[in-house]
């Protein structure tokens, strides 16, 4: 896999994670409803760019190689939600994150 393809994958994962975190931060700050609409702009932009980057990734890399790396978003979201939003990150979550990362490493090496 080329460095460009890997960069696209990581950028897509980061953008998708950013959208999730922005959405959660918005719902924490504003009651769910029309007041949330302005905050949705950032979420929509992140998702839109992540989809464009994802299409660029799939154009250059087989989906069987690319898609398993999307699971890194689960780990990234958990860590960033703990760091930025004060969510819990218990030992079992850390073990799960370790398994996710190990799984991605195994898929990459196969």
C-alpha angles and dihedrals in degrees: 000000000000124000089243092056091047090049090052091050093049092046091051091050093048093048092049091048090049090053091052092049093046090050092050093045089050094052090048091054100038133037111253108264139068092329087068092059097091091051090053090069092074091045092050093048092051092048092046094051091044090055092050091050090046091055089050089051094050090049089062105029135047113256091231088063098037106044099060088061090063087075087073084077089070090057093042092049093050094050095043092046088054093047101040105025102031095241119158121267104191126185093261091055090051090051090050091050089051091053091049092052092045090050092052091049091051092049091048092051095047 
